[in-house]
Amino acid sequence: MTTSVKSVKAVKAPAARAAEPADSRESLLLRRAAASYAFPALEGVANQFARSLRDLVRALGAPTIQVERAGAEQLSFAEWSAAAAPAIFWRYHAPPLKGPLLIAGSRPLILQLVDIFYGGRGQLAAEREELTDAEERFAARLGRDIGMQIAAAWRDKLELEPELDCVTGDPAKLAAVRADDELFVQRFTLRGAPLDGRTIVCAYPVAALRSIASDELLPDMQSTSGVDPAWRGALDKALRGVRLPVRSVLARPEISLVKLLALEVGDVIPLSMPRHVPVTVAGRRFALGSIGEANGNAAILIDHIEKGPDHD
């Protein structure tokens, strides 16, 4: 992925809107429940997504399909990925969610949908682990379509904008999620031949939901602040689109001038790699990370986010 700097278009603030009566407010995104957290606003999100998912599957060639949603549950990432397997996993970057949005679809479902899409009857010939090129392209396309449906389901709660950044059959490749991270899981089961019993599961990191519950206000709460929520949403969207340069210095070796002048092609400068390296954003220290690998690329795992007056 590349970074670039993008200018922010000014958003004109309209006149303030009068506050609505307290009894007209909707429920909050986050509520404290017994020994846990509850997310009442996600009930409406799940209902809307179930309808959108039904329409999406029907448009792909299965016109009689219904979608049944189960009650939400909280599982660790390890439990969720094990229960979903064998599956195709989609990972989304979904600002302002401070963590990935994860979707899992049973692998047989993808194979059947491909067959239906290309004129078949959705018959599953045999189980196989590897997808063909056509099936991989279809899985990526389906993932993008599902992301659009998720965004639509959230629209009256929050301007969530899922961007698909990983499609894989291996949950180990879903970076930025640890095995013991808690997920808020919503399960959707397809009903009707030939896809009866196939599932699609949405998983939100609980920590990410808690963060937007404290940072983001729902429309009913925004209206009490005297600022038009539509204007605030447009301004927030514009600010979140700004790209900042991110840099990490891995090593700063020192050599004598004599050795420097004697360097030739093929010579090696030894590097002493520190355990932790600083990560700077726009010239300011933002975090500490450790050097590693992700998806076959060199990467930095964020170990600690800096706190202080310069790091909100």
Secondary structure by P-SEA (a helix, b strand, c coil): cbbbbbbbcbbbbccccccccccccccccccccccccccccaaaaaaaaaaaaaaaaaaaccccbbbbbcbbbbbcaaaaaaaaccbbbbbbbcccccbbbbbbccaaaaaaaaaaaaccccccccccccccaaaaaaaaaaaaaaaaaaaaaaccccbbbbbbcccccccccccccccccccbbbbbbbbcccccccbbbbbccaaaaaaaaaccccaaaaaaacccaaaaaaaaaaaaabbbbbbbbcbbbbbcaaaaaaccccbbbbbbcccbbbbbccccccbbbbbbccccbbbbbbcccccccccc
